[in-house]
Amino acid sequence: MGQREEVIDLRDGAVSPAERTAFVLAGGATRGAIQVGMLRALTDRGIAPDVVVGTSVGAMNGAVFVADATPDGIDHLDDLWGLARTTRIFPIAPRSIVGNLRERRGYLFPNHGIRDWIETHLSHDRLEDFPIPLHVVATEVGTGRAVMLSRGDALTALLASTAIPGVFPPVSVDGTLLYDGGVSADVPLPQALELSPTTVFVLSTMADQAPRPNAWMLLDRVFGRPGDKQEIPPHPDVTVHRLPAPPFAGNPYSFRESRRLTDEAHALAHAHLDRLDDVPAASLG
């Protein structure tokens, strides 16, 4: 995996125009468990993507999903969330944290914990090798520009997309420093629309009803993540379905509520898809 990487912009045309259905997986730290339930509901219905665009934890979920977009693959992704531990992803070592602060490195934790977790469950070395095209969104340090990685080393791309500013170090991709895609495109819908889909399913991790402000929402903002749901503007030539997310007002860096979030998101997604089945196709949007 030591090859030099390419920073691929969406306009480079890495995706065939024949790809019409896109899954868009938002960021959201441990709220990403919500997407497991959504993916299971979509798979239950036989709804499959031609392309997947993911940011941060959404990119990680997307990488596991596109490797095996079947019920068995969803079971595997579900198992991974059941095994995830905060101490593994965010290794709290007071001496290391103090050293990082003293030396003004700009981050609290090294990324070896999340690197090991990603690498253990990554089935393909390069993004272009996945059976369903996967596009990973990160943010260019300094400019704040959203960058999509469509080819190159998959582990490096995922590390860049999940490099939460102030928490993990930025990642160099072909000489460009990148960090968490949630800073520039937490819901990478604009990037997905550049691929000319006709139908998009947005797998958000934020509930329609925003929780009351609390310390955890402040922590999201401090580390560069949005505190409320990104609005989805109308797109007359594209049918956009935003699957509903269950409420969550807890610690976005704890995995304790993963099972609840997955199960509730699965039920909500099925109910939402039931309503879509009852609406004439011409009126969807």
C-alpha positions in Angstrom: 0.0 0.0 0.0 3.0 2.3 -0.3 2.2 3.8 -3.7 1.8 7.5 -4.3 -1.9 8.6 -4.3 -3.9 10.8 -6.6 -6.2 13.5 -5.5 -9.2 12.9 -7.7 -11.8 15.7 -8.2 -15.3 14.7 -9.1 -15.0 16.4 -12.4 -12.3 14.1 -13.6 -15.1 11.8 -14.8 -14.0 8.7 -12.8 -17.6 7.4 -12.9 -19.4 6.1 -15.9 -22.6 8.0 -16.9 -24.4 4.6 -16.8 -24.2 4.7 -13.0 -27.5 6.1 -12.0 -28.3 5.3 -8.4 -26.1 6.7 -5.7 -25.9 6.1 -2.0 -24.6 9.1 0.0 -23.2 8.2 3.4 -22.7 11.2 5.7 -20.2 11.6 8.5 -21.1 11.5 12.2 -18.5 9.7 14.3 -20.2 6.8 16.2 -23.6 7.9 14.9 -22.4 5.9 11.8 -24.1 2.9 13.4 -27.3 4.4 12.1 -26.2 3.7 8.5 -25.9 0.0 9.2 -29.7 -0.2 9.8 -30.4 2.0 6.7 -28.2 -0.2 4.5 -29.9 -3.3 5.8 -33.3 -1.8 5.0 -32.3 -0.8 1.5 -30.7 -4.3 0.9 -33.9 -5.9 2.2 -35.8 -4.1 -0.5 -33.4 -5.0 -3.2 -32.3 -1.4 -3.7 -28.6 -1.4 -4.8 -26.3 1.4 -5.6 -24.3 1.9 -8.8 -21.9 4.2 -6.8 -21.3 5.1 -3.2 -20.0 8.4 -1.9 -19.0 8.6 1.7 -17.5 11.1 4.2 -15.6 10.1 7.3 -17.4 7.2 9.1 -19.7 7.1 6.1 -16.7 6.3 3.9 -15.7 3.6 6.3 -19.2 2.0 6.3 -19.2 2.4 2.5 -15.9 0.6 2.1 -17.2 -2.5 4.0 -20.6 -2.3 2.2 -19.4 -2.1 -1.4 -17.1 -5.1 -0.8 -20.1 -7.3 -0.2 -23.5 -5.5 -0.8 -25.5 -8.5 0.4 -27.3 -9.5 3.6 -24.2 -11.4 4.7 -22.1 -8.3 4.0 -24.5 -6.2 6.2 -24.2 -8.8 8.9 -20.4 -8.4 8.7 -20.7 -4.6 9.0 -23.1 -5.0 11.9 -20.6 -7.3 13.7 -17.8 -4.8 13.2 -19.9 -2.1 15.0 -20.6 -4.6 17.8 -16.8 -5.1 18.3 -15.8 -1.4 18.0 -14.4 0.1 21.2 -13.7 3.7 22.0 -10.4 2.9 23.7 -9.2 1.3 20.5 -10.2 4.1 18.2 -9.3 6.9 20.6 -6.4 5.6 22.6 -6.4 7.8 25.7 -2.8 7.9 26.9 -2.3 11.0 29.2 1.4 11.2 28.6 1.0 11.1 24.9 -1.8 13.7 24.9 0.3 16.0 27.1 3.3 15.6 24.8 1.2 16.4 21.7 -0.1 19.5 23.4 3.3 20.6 24.6 4.8 20.2 21.2 1.8 21.9 19.5 1.4 19.1 17.0 -2.2 20.1 16.5 -3.9 16.8 17.4 -4.6 14.8 20.6 -4.3 11.2 19.4 -2.0 9.3 16.9 -4.1 7.6 14.2 -2.6 4.1 14.7 -5.8 2.9 16.5 -8.2 3.8 13.8 -5.6 2.8 11.2 -5.5 -0.7 12.6 -9.3 -0.9 12.9 -9.7 0.1 9.2 -6.9 -2.1 7.9 -8.2 -5.1 9.8 -11.6 -4.9 8.0 -10.6 -3.5 4.6 -11.0 -6.1 1.9 -9.4 -4.2 -1.1 -6.1 -2.4 -1.3 -7.2 0.3 -3.8 -10.4 2.2 -4.3 -10.7 1.3 -7.9 -10.7 -2.4 -7.0 -14.1 -2.4 -5.1 -16.9 -4.2 -7.1 -19.1 -1.1 -6.6 -17.3 2.3 -7.2 -16.5 4.0 -3.9 -15.6 7.7 -3.6 -14.2 9.0 -0.4 -14.5 12.7 0.5 -11.9 14.5 2.5 -10.9 18.2 3.2 -7.8 20.0 2.0 -6.0 21.5 4.9 -5.5 25.2 4.5 -8.2 25.8 1.8 -11.1 23.9 3.3 -11.8 22.5 -0.1 -13.7 19.3 -0.4 -11.7 16.7 -2.3 -12.9 13.3 -3.5 -10.6 10.4 -3.8 -11.7 7.9 -6.4 -8.5 5.9 -7.1 -5.5 5.0 -5.1 -4.7 3.5 -1.7 -8.0 2.7 0.1 -6.5 2.8 3.6 -4.8 6.2 3.1 -8.0 7.6 1.7 -10.1 6.4 4.6 -7.5 7.7 7.1 -7.7 11.1 5.5 -11.5 11.2 5.4 -11.7 10.3 9.1 -8.8 12.5 10.4 -10.9 14.7 12.7 -9.1 18.1 13.0 -7.6 18.5 16.5 -8.1 14.8 17.3 -6.1 13.0 14.6 -3.2 14.2 12.5 -3.9 15.1 8.9 -2.9 12.6 6.2 -0.7 13.3 3.2 -2.2 12.1 -0.1 0.1 12.7 -3.1 1.7 15.6 -1.2 -1.5 17.2 -0.2 -2.5 17.3 3.4 -6.1 16.2 4.0 -8.3 15.8 7.0 -11.9 14.9 7.9 -14.4 15.3 5.0 -17.0 16.4 7.5 -15.4 19.8 7.7 -16.2 20.6 4.0 -18.9 18.0 3.1 -20.4 16.2 6.0 -23.3 15.1 3.7 -21.5 14.7 0.3 -24.6 15.2 -1.8 -23.2 18.0 -4.0 -20.2 15.7 -4.8 -22.5 12.8 -5.6 -24.6 15.0 -7.9 -21.6 15.6 -10.0 -21.8 11.9 -11.0 -25.1 12.5 -12.8 -27.3 10.1 -10.9 -31.0 9.9 -11.4 -31.8 8.6 -7.9 -29.9 9.3 -4.6 -30.4 7.8 -1.2 -28.9 10.0 1.5 -28.0 8.1 4.6 -27.7 10.9 7.1 -26.8 10.5 10.8 -28.7 13.5 12.0 -32.3 13.3 13.0 -34.8 15.7 11.5 -35.7 16.9 15.0 -32.4 18.4 16.3 -31.7 17.6 19.9 -31.5 20.4 22.5 -28.0 22.0 22.5 -25.6 20.2 24.9 -21.9 19.8 25.6 -21.6 17.0 23.0 -23.0 19.2 20.2 -20.4 21.8 21.3 -17.7 19.1 21.0 -18.8 18.3 17.5 -18.4 22.0 16.5 -15.0 22.3 18.2 -13.7 19.4 16.2 -15.0 20.7 12.9 -18.3 18.8 12.6 -21.7 20.5 12.0 -24.0 20.8 14.9 -27.2 20.5 12.9 -28.6 18.8 9.8 -27.4 20.0 6.4 -30.3 21.2 4.3 -30.8 19.4 1.0 -31.7 21.8 -1.8 -34.1 20.7 -4.5 -32.7 19.0 -7.7 -35.3 18.9 -10.5 -33.5 16.2 -12.5 -32.7 14.0 -9.6 -34.9 12.1 -7.1 -33.3 12.5 -3.7 -34.5 10.4 -0.8 -33.2 11.2 2.7 -33.7 8.3 5.0 -34.7 9.4 8.5 -32.3 9.0 11.4 -33.2 8.2 15.0 -32.5 10.9 17.6 -29.1 10.9 19.4 -27.9 13.5 21.9 -25.1 11.5 23.6 -21.4 11.2 23.3 -20.5 11.1 19.5 -17.3 9.3 20.4 -18.9 6.4 22.4 -20.2 3.2 20.9 -22.6 2.4 23.7 -25.7 3.2 21.7 -24.7 1.5 18.5 -27.2 -1.3 18.8 -30.1 1.0 19.5 -29.2 3.3 16.7 -28.8 0.5 14.2 -32.2 -1.2 15.1 -34.1 2.1 15.2 -32.6 3.3 11.9 -33.6 0.0 10.3 -37.2 0.3 11.4 -37.4 4.0 10.4 -35.9 3.3 7.0 -38.4 0.5 6.3 -41.3 2.7 7.3 -40.0 5.5 5.1 -39.6 3.1 2.1 -43.1 1.8 2.7 -44.4 5.3 2.3 -42.4 5.7 -0.9 -44.0 2.6 -2.3 -47.4 4.1 -1.8 -46.5 7.3 -3.7 -46.8 7.5 -7.5 -43.3 7.6 -9.1 -44.0 10.9 -10.9 -44.6 12.7 -7.6 -41.4 11.6 -5.9 -38.6 14.2 -5.3 
